[in-house]
Amino acid sequence: MHSDTLCPILKNNMTLKDLFTTYWSQVTLLLLAFGYLIKYILDLVFKKREINFSIIQNRRLDSINKFFSRYAKVESMWLDLSVYPILRGEVKADEIDIIIFSSINDFKSSVFEVKIYTNDEENKKYDLLYENMMMINKKLNSLYVKTTYSGVKPTKVSDEVNEFSEFRDNVLKKNSLIIGDICKDLKKTYK
């Protein structure tokens, strides 16, 4: 067989106009098939991106919910903590650490987790909340050392308890303002 019989288009030196005029139905089918293939590929790409975005948003919301839950647990721990027996030396240091650090460590892990899904500006707020909780712990620790090892009289311990309570309450007020800012940012994001 000659190449002339294989391809009549080459044999006749057809122009593009002649090609479309003569084979318009076949060209239309090819263009439709090509268009459908492109649409199918784009649909797959966009669907994958949509699913990934949805998964990330769900994980972000889960981590934020966990963060708020653990923050509330730490705040509640500080508010419910009986400071008077601690400062009188009636509670051992390792017992105090178990009470405090179980909540704080959970809170710290939730801060790390939420920071995966937030930007640098938001991360500063979460870090500040954690640092403030640690400041409360440092204050309690310094008062514990002062009352336990310096021989502060039991009547003076009540002054230390009041000092701690005032410090804790001030820090928690600052934290509530930061929490308010975080909530505003979240409402803007998910509006």
TAZI-V563030 format. One record per backbone hydrogen bond with DSSP energy under -0.5 kcal/mol. NH is the residue of the N-H (numbers start at 1). CO is the residue of the C=O. If there is no record, write none. Layout:
BEGIN
nh;co
NH;CO
NH;CO
END
This chain:
BEGIN
nh;co
5;2
6;2
7;3
11;7
12;8
13;9
13;10
14;9
19;15
20;16
21;17
22;18
23;19
24;21
27;23
28;24
29;25
30;26
31;27
32;28
33;29
34;30
35;31
36;32
37;33
38;34
39;35
40;36
41;37
42;38
43;39
44;40
45;41
46;42
47;43
48;44
49;45
50;46
51;47
52;48
53;49
54;50
55;51
56;52
57;53
58;54
59;55
60;56
61;57
62;58
63;59
64;60
65;61
66;62
67;63
68;64
69;65
70;66
71;67
72;68
73;69
74;70
75;71
76;72
77;73
78;74
79;75
80;76
81;77
83;81
86;82
87;83
88;84
89;86
90;85
91;85
96;92
97;93
98;94
99;95
100;96
101;97
102;98
103;99
104;100
105;101
106;102
107;103
108;104
109;105
110;106
111;107
112;108
113;109
114;110
115;111
116;112
116;113
117;113
117;114
123;119
124;120
125;121
125;122
126;122
127;123
128;124
129;125
130;126
131;127
132;128
133;129
134;130
135;131
136;132
137;133
138;134
139;135
140;136
141;137
142;138
143;139
144;140
145;141
146;142
147;143
148;144
149;145
150;146
152;147
156;153
157;153
158;154
159;156
160;156
161;157
162;158
163;159
164;160
165;161
166;162
167;163
168;164
169;165
170;166
171;167
172;168
173;169
174;170
175;171
176;172
177;173
178;174
179;175
180;176
181;177
182;178
183;179
184;180
185;181
186;182
187;183
188;184
189;185
190;186
191;188
END
